[in-house]
Amino acid sequence: MSNYVEWVKKLFKNKGPDGKLNITGQKISKLRMALPGKVSQKKLADKLQLEGLMIDKNAVQQIESGERFVIDVELKAFAKVLGVTADELLASDEEI
């Protein structure tokens, strides 16, 4: 685990019910894998960069694994690239 992740875990106590730092990561991962063609975390990062979000493959991996927070501008870009709404990314599986 990177020093950054360790620092974040110590600094922030806000976590989802599963202990992760975001509630959208698993859904982002599922939606990425459901995109046509093989969309890697690197390809998703590239698509997000085309939308103006400066993010790299490592950040995508940390978000998908729940080791990193997702801020509002990132959530909006993920939703656009994945073809869903931000509300859909935030909704629990039961709410969809």
C-alpha positions in Angstrom: 0.0 0.0 0.0 1.4 3.4 -0.9 2.3 6.0 1.7 -0.4 8.3 0.3 -3.1 5.7 1.0 -1.8 5.1 4.5 -1.8 8.9 5.1 -5.4 9.2 3.8 -6.6 6.3 6.0 -5.2 8.0 9.1 -6.4 11.4 8.2 -9.9 10.7 7.1 -12.4 8.7 9.2 -15.3 9.1 6.8 -15.8 5.7 5.2 -18.7 3.8 3.6 -20.4 1.0 5.5 -17.9 -1.5 3.9 -14.9 0.6 5.2 -14.0 2.0 1.8 -13.3 5.6 1.1 -15.9 5.9 -1.6 -19.2 4.3 -2.5 -18.8 4.5 -6.3 -15.6 2.5 -7.0 -17.1 -0.9 -7.4 -19.8 0.4 -9.7 -17.2 2.4 -11.7 -15.2 -0.9 -12.1 -18.2 -2.9 -13.2 -19.3 -0.2 -15.7 -15.8 0.1 -17.1 -15.6 -3.6 -17.7 -19.0 -3.6 -19.4 -17.9 -1.0 -22.0 -17.5 -2.2 -25.5 -14.0 -3.6 -26.1 -11.4 -4.1 -23.4 -11.3 -0.8 -21.5 -8.4 -0.9 -19.1 -8.0 1.4 -16.2 -5.4 3.2 -18.4 -7.9 3.6 -21.3 -10.5 4.9 -18.8 -8.0 7.4 -17.5 -7.2 8.5 -21.0 -11.0 9.0 -21.7 -11.3 11.0 -18.5 -8.3 13.2 -19.6 -10.1 13.9 -22.8 -13.0 15.3 -20.7 -10.5 17.6 -18.9 -10.0 15.5 -15.8 -6.3 15.1 -15.0 -6.3 11.6 -13.6 -4.0 8.6 -14.2 -4.3 4.9 -14.1 -3.2 4.6 -10.5 -5.9 7.0 -9.4 -8.5 5.0 -11.3 -7.3 1.8 -9.6 -7.4 3.4 -6.1 -10.9 4.7 -6.8 -12.2 1.3 -8.0 -10.7 -0.4 -5.0 -12.1 2.1 -2.5 -8.7 3.4 -1.4 -9.3 7.0 -2.6 -12.1 9.5 -2.3 -14.0 10.7 -5.4 -14.6 14.4 -5.6 -17.6 15.9 -7.4 -15.9 17.0 -10.6 -14.4 13.5 -10.9 -17.8 11.9 -10.3 -19.3 14.0 -13.1 -16.5 13.1 -15.5 -16.8 9.3 -14.6 -20.6 9.5 -15.2 -20.2 11.2 -18.6 -17.5 8.8 -19.8 -19.3 5.7 -18.6 -22.7 6.8 -20.0 -24.6 7.0 -16.8 -25.7 9.8 -14.4 -23.9 10.8 -11.2 -27.0 9.6 -9.3 -26.7 6.2 -10.9 -23.0 6.0 -9.7 -24.1 7.0 -6.2 -27.2 4.7 -6.0 -27.0 1.4 -4.2 -27.7 -1.7 -6.3 -31.1 -1.9 -4.8 -32.0 1.6 -5.9 -31.2 1.1 -9.6 
